[in-house]
Amino acid sequence: MKRVLDRADERILTELARNARIPHAELAEVVNLSRNAVRQRIDRLERDGLIQGYTIIAGEGRPPTAAVTAMMFVYRHDRMRGGDVIHALKRLPEVVSCDVMSGEFDLVVRVEAGATDRIREIWQEISALPGVRDTLTAFALSSMIKR
């Protein structure tokens, strides 16, 4: 059974979204709870999947490493029973999104990697999956909107 978030959980999530490195003691003051209660709530939010990870945004003084982005259009042998392909994609950390599509192709997979060689390796892995009939890959030249 999924737990309903209360106001304190919502405030914790909001503050962590602003600054994931905020000390528990400081966060406790903001949300008006004890440091231990905040830690326990964060642990529970992580276990429940509401917090699925933390990220780093490179700041000034360090040039950001540009990720190579590719969109892979995947055609499966069986659209209705091709869940094994999606499960395999979930295990690839470079796959940042996968959408089931209507129309000609089945899946649109967004892949972000540090180098084109890694994109090629991922493409080979995806193409070799038993449920994959064919793929089409396009590299992003630039990103105009990223949220």
N, C-alpha and C positions, 0 to 999 in steps of 0.2 A: 504494500500500500504506500503510495506516494504521500509524503508529508506536505502539508500546506505551509507556505512560508509566512512567518509573522513579520511585523514591522521591523523588528531588530535584524532578522535575516536579510530583509530587503536593503536595509541601511548598510549592513556589512558588505553585501554584494556591490552596492553603489560605491562605497569607499574603496573597496579592493579594485574595482574597475578604474577608479581615478589613480590609485597608487597601490599596486600589488605588493610593494615592499613596506607598507606602513607597519610599524611595530604593533604587536598585539596590545601593549599598554596604551598606546596613542589611540588605536582603534576603539579600545574599550571606553575611553573618555568620550569619544565622538558618539558612540551608540548607547552610552550610559549603562554599561554592563561591566562585570569584573573581567580581568585579563583572562582568567581561566575559562569563564563562560564563552568569551569570544573565541578562544582556541578550540573549545569543544564544538562550537557552532561551525567554525570553518572546517574542522575535520568532518563533521556530518555533511556539510554542503559538498565537500569533495567526494565523500562516499556515495552520496545520492546523485552525483553527476552534475550538479548545478555549477560547480567549479571544476572544469575539465583540464585546466592547465594555466600556466602563467607564461607570459611572453616578454621579450626584450625588444625595445625600440631603441635603436642606436641613436645616441645624442651627438651633440657637437664634439669635435675633437677626435672623432673616430668615423671614418667614412663607412657608410652602410654597405654591406655586401649585397650586391645586386643578385637577386634570385632570377634564374631562368624559368620562365613560365611557358607551359605548353597546354593546349587544350587537346584532349584525345577523345575522339568520337568512336565509341565502341559498339560494334554490331554483335549481338549474341546469337547463338544457334536457336535458343528458345527464350523468347521474351518473358513468358509467364513463369517459367521454372528455372530462370537463370540466376537465382540468388547466390549461387556459389561464386559467381564472378564478383558480385558486390562484397561478399565476405572477404575475398582475397584482396580486393582494393582497400578495404578498411585496415588491413595489416601493413600497408605501405605508408610510412610517415610522410612522404612527399605528396601524397594525394590529399589536397586541401578541400576538395569538394567533389561530389559525384551526384549528378541529377539524372533521374529516369525521365526520358523524353518521349513525347508522342512524335509521330512522323517517321521519317526514313531511318534514323539511327536510334539506338536504344538508350545509350548512356553518354553523357558529357562529363568527362573527368578533367578537373583542373589539377595540374601537377606543377609544383614549384620545387626546384632543386638548385644546387650550387653551380652546376655545370651541365652543358649539353650532353656530355658523355653519360651522366647519371640519368638524364631524360631518356636517352637511347636504351640504357639498361632497363629502366622501368617499362618502356615500350615493348622490349623483348619479353619481359616477364608477363605483361598483360596479354600480348599476342599469343603466348604459349599456353595460356589458360585453356583447359578443355572446353569451357562454355563459350569461348570467343570465336566468332566466325571471321571477323575482319576489324581493322582499325584504320582511322585516319587521324593524323596528328598535325596540328598547326602551332607554330611558335608565336608568342606574343612579341611584337616589336616594341611596344611601349604601353604603359598603363596610364590611362587618362583619369580614371576614377577608381580609387581603392578605399574601401571603408572597412 
